[in-house]
Amino acid sequence: MGKYFGTDGFRGEANVGLTADHAYKVGRFLGWYYNELRRRAGDETPAKVVIGKDTRRSSYMFEYSLVGGLVASGADAYLLHVTTTPSVAYITRMDEFDCGIMISASHNPYYDNGIKLISGSGEKMKEDTIELIEAYLDGNLVVFDSKWDTIPFATKEKIGCTVDYASGRNRYIGYLISLGMYSLKDMKIGLDCANGSSWNIAKTVFEAFGAKTYIINAEPNGTNINRNAGSTHIEGLQKFVVENGLDVGFAYDGDADRCLAVDENGEIVNGDHILYIYGKYLKEQNKLKNNTVVTTVMSNFGLYKAFDEEGIDYAKTAVGDKYVYEYMIQNDCCIGGEQSGHIIFSKYATTGDGILTSIKMVEVMKDKKQKLSELKRGFTVYPQVLKNIRVKDKREAQSDKDVIAKVDEVAALLGDSGRILVRESGTEPVVRVMVEAADESVCNQYVDSVIEVIKAKGHVE
């Protein structure tokens, strides 16, 4: 992680941690950099960058700032308008853009925003390019064997233009619809759109399959994205599914790259459940590549117990869907994701895609003629206690020898009946201490014992 960009883009409170000036400079660099790459390859046509945004009030400000920077550097900016992160990844790859930009702070409150960058292959942008952007923002850019105190503006006919590209979003919707394998005329499906990017996409897709759709939180006003809605506040959908007798419900986050589900009884089906259900389904069909499901270190201990029972191998990566995807590509795996609902189906997408995840869950339900509550049987979630503690220096707190000793002690006491994980936040001055065990009181006891050492050693802010 760099100074500005974390595991999922450049994120901060709008015009506080992330300003319109930042966005303009990011646009300036990307427009110039991709034009220069083209020029050095003998191509004088302008670079093409596609941009999507979520429903936050500040997204328009950042969109215009990015466009200003891009066209000032001579690149053409194509606008998808309000759309999902996975749609930007899809269109970037399919329509051969130099890169894609998504303006969103995902599940964060409306006053935050972010800039997510996507490579021409539809994947999260590589770290070496991110490092160049950060160097430019700090005024110490060295690239192409030169130090650049300033980068040139485009002039005359070289100035870029802006293109309305809503047709790209519509093509993505068509792509999702093409993946449907079953008629859903006999199903009642609930959709919680978090007043975010999925509000004008998810309903269209499921109605095309013939489902009777029940929609909540699909009236964005610029300040209600994720507010008591979506995958981070799923209790509303739980109640909605039960009250309306629905077969299943799906909740998305602000930019719809994650999905959590609710079964017919109103019980949560999180990302780990989804990995278990679809991993098991693929194995039964002899389609689970390398017999492996890719998880992160935050997946529940019970998931690994369930995979062991099914004879399914698993890998653990650092937290972040970019790391999951990198492992999947390097090791030829077809399914992976996070407990939070970022699920990647590498045959169909290069990023987590909440609506796609919904489609695949319904596919399993229809094919196996089972309810979601039945499909998740065999996976028992272990109690998990996760506590955050604000510290002066995340790395210093984690590397303290006494903290390490306490963590090792807890791990030894848990043995193979649980686990402890201590990790730093990617976006805050916070250390996260998590314990999973068969008993919640044991989890609390061990988490508190580690936090006490962190406090005693003076690391607390």
N, C-alpha and C positions, 0 to 999 in steps of 0.2 A: 504494500500500500504506500502511496506517495503522500505528498503534502496536501494535495487538493483532491485527488481521486482515490476513493476507497475501493472496496470489493465490488461495488455496484454503481460506479460513476462518481461524478463530482456533486456532492449533496450538501445542502445547508439551508438555513432559513433565508427566504427570498429577500434579497437586498441587504442581508446582514452577512451571512457566511458565504452566500453565493449571490453575486450581484449581476446586474445587466452588463456592466463593464467586463466581468469575467466571461460572460457568454459571447460578447462581441469579440473578445480576444481569442477565444476558442475557435469561433468561426473564422477569424482572420487567419489563424495558423492553419486550420484544416484546408481552407480554400487555397492558400498559397502552397502548402506542402504537397497536396495531391496534384495540383497543376504542375509543380516542379517535377514530381515523379513522372508525370506524363511527358513533359517536355524533354526530360533526359532520356526517355524511351523513344523519342522521335515523334510524339503525338502532340499536335498543337491544339487539339480540341479541348474545350474547357472541362474541368473536373465536374462531376455530378454528385451532389449530396442530397439525400432524401431525409426529411424531418417529420417526425410525428410528435404529438403532445397529448397530455392528459387534460383533465377538466379544471385544474387549478387556475385561479384568477391570474397568477403570475406567469402561467405558461405562455400566454400571448406575448408578454414582455420579453421573455427569454427567446421565444421563437423569432420575433422581429430583430432582436439583438444578434442572434446567431446568423440570420439571413443577411443583416447589414455587414457583418464581418466576412461572410462567405463571398458575397457578390463584390465587395470592395477588393477582395483578393483575386477576383476573376473566375470564381466557381459559379455554377448554376445551382440554385436551391429549389428542390422539388418538395411541395408541401402536401402531406397526407392529412393534415388537420388533426382533429381528435381521433386517436386510434390507439391500439395496444402496442406494447413493446414487441411482442412476437411478430406482429404484422410488419413493423419496421424492419426487423431482421429478415423476414421472408422476402419483402420487396427489394431490400438492398441486394440480396443474393440473386433473386430471380431476374431482376431488371438491370443487373450489372452496374450498380452504383459504386463509386469509389469508397464511400462509407455512408453510414446511416447515423442519425441522431434521434434519440428519444428524450423528450423533456418530461421528466416525472420524478417524484420522490417516492414512488411505489406505495407502500402502506403508511407512510408518514402523514401527519396532519397537513391540512391545506396550506398553511403558511410556510412549509418547507417546499423546496423543489430540487430538481437535480438534472444533470446532463449525462445521459448514458450514451456511450459511443460504441458503434457496431462496425466491424470491418467489412470489406467488400464481399467476404465469404459468408456474411450473416452471423458471425460469431462475435463475442465480446472482443473489443479492440485489444491488440497485443500490448503488453507492458512497455515494450521499447518505444512504441508510438506515443503512449500515454506519458512516458518520461520526457519526450521531446516537447509535448504540450506544456507540461509543468515547467520545463526549463524556459520556454518562451514566456510564460506568465511571470516568471521571476527575473526575466531580462538577461538570461545567460545561455541562450540557445546556441548550440554547436551541432551542425548537421551538414551533410554534403561537403565535408572537409573544410568548413568555414565557420567562423563565429559571426552570428547575425545580431547586431545591435538593434536593427530594425528590419522588417521585411517589407518588400515593395508593394505599393498599391497598384491595382490594375488601372489602366487608363483607356480612353477612347472606346473602340469596339471590343476591347478585352474585358471591360467591366461585365460582371456576370448578370444573369437575369433570374427572375423568380417564376416558377411554374406551378400552377394548381394541379395537384396530382391525386385528387380524391379517387380517381379511377383505380389507383394502386390499392387503396383500402378495399374497394369493392372486389378486386381480383382476389385479395386475401380471403374475403368472406366466401367467395366462390370456391376457393381451395379447401377451406374447412368443410363446406357442404359436400364437396366431392369425396371426403373421407368417410361419410356416413354409410354404414353397411346395412342398416336395418330401418324399417319404418317404425316410427315411435308413436303411431296414432293411438295406441292403447296406454300411453304413459302420461302422467301428470308430473311435470318437472318444475321445481322452483329455482329461480336465479336471483342471487343477490349481487348486483352490479357495483356496489360500493360508491354509487354516484360518480363513477370513474370512467375509464376508457372503454369498458365493455358495454356501456349502457345502450349504445346503438348498434351493437354487433351480435351479442350473445343471443338475444331474442330472435333475431333474423335467422340465425343458424338453426336453432332448435325448432322453430316453426317450419323451416324448410324440410325438416325430418318428419313433420307431422305431429310433433308433440304438442300437448296442451300446456302452454307455458304460463307460469305465475311469477310475476316480476316484482321485486322490491328494490328500493334504493337505485332508481334509474331516472332521477330528476336532478341532474347536477346544476348547481348555481354558482360554482366557482369557489365556494367556501365549505361545502358539505362533503367533499370527497373523504371517504373512510370514516366519517363521523358517525359513530355507533352503527357502523355498516361494514359489510364485506368480510373478508377472511380473518381480520383481526378483531371483529366483534360479531362472531358467528351466532351468538345467542339469539339474535333476532330471527335468523333463518331457521334455527332449530324450532322455535315456537311456531313460525309460519308454516313449516312443513307438517307439523302435527295437527295444527288447527285446520288446515286445508286438506288433510288426508292425501298428501303428495307421495309419490313413489320415491322421490329422491330430490335433494336440493344441492345446488353448487354455489359457493361463495368465492368471489374474486377479490383481488386487491386493486389498488388505484390504477395500475397500468396493465392489469390482467395477465401478468406473467406467472401468477400462482393461483392455485385453486385448492380449496378444502371442500369436503362434501358433508352432507348430513343424510343419514339413512332414514328409512320410513318411520322409525321410532323416535327421531329427533336426536339421535346420538351422533357425535362428531366422528368423521372419517378423515384423519389428517394425512399429511404427505407420506408418513411411514406406512399407514394402512394401504394407501394407493400403491406404493412400491410393492408391498406384500401381495396385494390382489393381482396386480398386472404381472409381476414377476412370476408368480405361481401359474397364472394363466398362460404365459408364454412357454413356461417349462412343460406344461401339459401338452402344448402343441408342438413341442420340439423346436421352438423358435427363439429360445433364450440364448443369445450368443454367448459363448464361453461360460454358459451356466452361471452368469454373474450379474448381480444387481449392484449398482454403484450408489453409495450413500455418503453422507458426511458424518463427521464425528459427533454431531448432535442427534443422530437418529437414536431411537429408544433401544435400550438393551433388549427389550422383549422382541424387537424385530429380528435381531440376530439369532435369538433362541428359536423363533419361528422359522427362519431360513434354514437353520440347522436341521430342524424336524423335516423340512421339505427337501433337504439335500441340495439347497441352492447356495452357491458361493456368493460372497459379497466383498466389496472394497469400501474403504473409508477415506474420504478426502477432507481437506480443509473446508470450512464453512464458506459457501458461495457457489451458486450454480455454475459460474465460469470454471471453477475447479472440477466440478462434477463432469462438465462437458469435456474438458481437456482430458480427463482420465478416460472417458468413454471413447473418445476418438483415438487416443493412443493405444487403447487395449481392445478395440473393436467390441464395445458393449452397446446394447440397444435400449436399455432402460436405466435411469438414474434420477436422483433428485434429493430434495430436502424435506425434513419434517414439516417445514412451514408451507409446503405446497408447491414449490418450484419443482416440477416434474419434466424431465426431458425424454422425449421419444425420438431417438436420433434418426430413425427411418423417415420421420416426418418433419422435424424441426431442429434448429440449431440452438434454441434457447428454451427455457421454461415457457409453457403456453397454457394458461388456465382454461381457455375454452376447448382447446385440443384435449386436455386432460379430462374434461367433462365428457367429451365424445367417446374417449377410450373407455371410461368407466361404464357408460351406458352400453357400449359394445359388449363388454364382459357380462353385464347383467342380462342382456338379450340373448347372447350366445349360450350362456350356461343356465338360462331361465331361473335365475336366483335373485333374491333381493340383496341389496347392499349389506344388510345386517348379516346375511348368511355368508356372503363372500369373505367377510373379514374374520370369520371364525378361524381359530387356529393361531391367532396373534393376540397374545395377552400383553397389554401395555403395563410396563413396570412403573410404579410411582416415581416421579421425577421432581426434584426440588432444584430450582435454579434461582440464585440470588445474585444481584448486581451490586458491586461496591465501587464507588467513585474513588479514584486514586490520583496521586500526583503524577506518577509515571507508570504506565501500564507494564512496560517491559521490566522496569526495575523491580516492581512488586512481584511479578511472576518469577524472576530469576533469583529472588532472595533465597538463600540456602535454607533458612528456617521454614519458609513457606513450602519450598520443594520437599523438605523432609516431612512436613505434616501431610502433604498430598500423598507422598509415597506410603506413609503410615496408614492412611485411610484406604488406599488401594489394596494394601496387604490385608487389611481387616475385611474388606469386601470380598476378596478372592474372586471366584467365578460366579458369585451370586449377585454381582452388581458392578458399578464402575463410578469413577470420579473423573470429571473433566474441568480443567481450569483454563480459560482462554480470554483473550482481550477482545473488546468490542472493536469493530472496524470503523465505527463512526463516532464514538464517544470516549472520554477518559474513564473507562469503566473496565473492571475485570469481572468476568462472569464465572461463578463457581456452581457447578452442577453435579449432583449425585443421583444415581438411580439404584434402587434396591427394592426388595420385596415389601418393605415396610416404610411408610412415609415418615414415621418418627425417626427412623434410622437415617433417612436422607437428610432431614433437618439437622439432626445431631452432628453429622459429619460435615455438612456445609458450614454450619456455624463454627465448628472447630477450626476450619481453615480461615474463615473470615476473622476470627479472633486473633490469629497469628498475624494476618495482614495488618490489622489495627495496632496490635502490640508493637510491631516493627516500625510504626510511624508512616505507613504508606498512604493512609487515608487522606483525601484532599481536605 
